[in-house]
């Protein structure tokens, strides 16, 4: 299958803090499967509804980046002990955080 993404993505396993909106009382920590400046794929213990908005705080080793994202797909994977893979598309990322994400991806890609 051809990859149609515009932004380069990296496979990674860094921690991300997620707050399911609008209440923000459903906070969970998980691991990123891959990352781009357009969004992230995360592991999740339960299904997240399509269209649900999530605030994310991504650990980039020496700093963090924050963004508002939306669930664009969710798939249960047998290989991951009943966990889900969830695709989040970034909706709102300020210039500073976008710069942090871009720099981090460039550094990882250069290795």
N, C-alpha and C positions, 0 to 999 in steps of 0.2 A: 504494500500500500504506500502510495506517495505521501510524503509529509508536506502539508500545505501551509505550515506556519511561516509567518513573515519573520518573527523574532527568533534568534538562536536560543536554544534551551540547553540546559545542562542537567545531567543526572546527579543528584546529590541526596544527602540524608541528614539535613540540618533540622533543628527544632523550629516549630512554628506554633505560636499561640493564636487560637481562633476564638472569636466571640460571635456567636450566632445572633443576628439582629432580628427584630428591633430591640428586644429586651436586654441584650448583653449579659443576661444572667446565666447563659449557657456557655461557659468558657471551658475550652479543653486544649490540651497540648498534644501535638502529634508530630509526625516526621514528614518532611517533604520527599516526594519521589523524584520530581524534576521541577525546574524553575526556569522561567524566561521573564522578560520585561512585560510580557502580555498576561502572565498568570502562573499558577502553580498546580501541580498534581500532588495531593496529600493522601495519606492513609487515614481512615476513620473507622471507629468501632461500630458506628451505625450509619444508616443511610441519611443523607441530607437531601431535602426536596429541591428539585430543579427550580431555579429562580430565586432561591433563598440568598440573602445578602449576609456576608461574613466579614468582620474586621479581622485582619491578619497582622501579626507582628512577627517578622521573619528574622531569625538569628543568622547573621552574616559573619560570624566569628568575632570580630572586634567591634561590631556595631549592629544595629537592627534597622530594618526598614518596615514601615507601616503602609497598609493599603486597605481599601475597601474592595471586596471582591464579590462575585456572584457565582453560585453553583451552576455550571453549564452541563455537567454530566456526572453520574454516580453509578458505579458498577461494583457488584459484589464479586470478589475473586476467591475461588476455592484455594488457590495456592497461598493465600495470606491468612489462613486460619479463620475464615469467616469474616474477615475485615473487608472494608470497602475502599476502592480507589475513587477519589473525588477530584474532578477538574474544576478549578476556580479561575474565572477570568477577572482580571483587575478592572474595576470600574473607576476608581479614584486613587491616584497616586500623585502626591505633590512632586515638584521638580527635584527637591533634595533627595527624596526617597527613590525616585526613578534613577537619579544619578548613582546612588548607592548600589541599586540592583544592577545597573549596567556595568559599573566598575567591577563588581563582584563576579559577574558572569564572564567578563573579559579576562580577569585574572585566572579563573578556573579553566577557561578554554585554552589559555596560553601554556598550561602544563602538559 
